[in-house]
Amino acid sequence: MQTNFIDLLKNRRSIYALGKNVTATETELNQLIIDAIKETPTAFNSQTTRAVILYGAKHDQLWDLVVERLRSEVPNEAAYEKTKQKIASFKAAYGTILFLTDTATVHQLENDFALYAANFADWAEQAQGSAQNSVWTALAENEIGASLQHYNPLIDEAVQKAFDLPAGWTLRAQMPFGSIDAPAGEKEYMADDQRFKILK
């Protein structure tokens, strides 16, 4: 059987040592990200995932507001110093993708298809995971590292205001991306018999 797709999935890892040495142009990166999201399936073809791609000063602004927002969440100055170091590693990346869900579309689907109303929020979350994996894998195929962060909902209000986002776009994740300055560690897997059943 063909395993090219499986090989691509294996190549996608959480890269935390990210840098700015990316040879692809922003135009190329933008199109790669957009195409990966557009080609990701969604329930009822609802297309609820939104993305904001940040570079340069806007990328820096995001991580500056994250570190400032976290100041009040950590117990002491020593913990805050560790937090700042972690956020600095994301800021060192080339750019960041904000993944959001258009809740207005979700609510419209709930109204239009009452029989399935209880499912659309879950399906939107499934679409998010699929879109994030699609983008992450496409970046990895091009030797661009990324990781997935979740500082929402702490930063939701600040992000919406800073980047003038529509009120219905709810932040779900942040993906810093850039050059791979150090590889990921070994990945551990659960035993297959603990995760899978094959029945006949």
TAGINOR-V505597 format. One line per field, one symbol per residue. burial: + if it has 24 or more other C-alpha atoms within 12 Angstrom, else -. A space follows every 10 residues. Layout:
burial=???
This chain:
burial=---------- ++++++++++ --------++ -+++-+++-+ ++---+++++ +++++---++ +++++++-++ ---------- --++--++++ ++++++++++ ++++++--+- ---------+ +-++++++++ ++++++++++ +++++++++- +---++-+++ --+-----++ ++++++++++ ---------- ----------
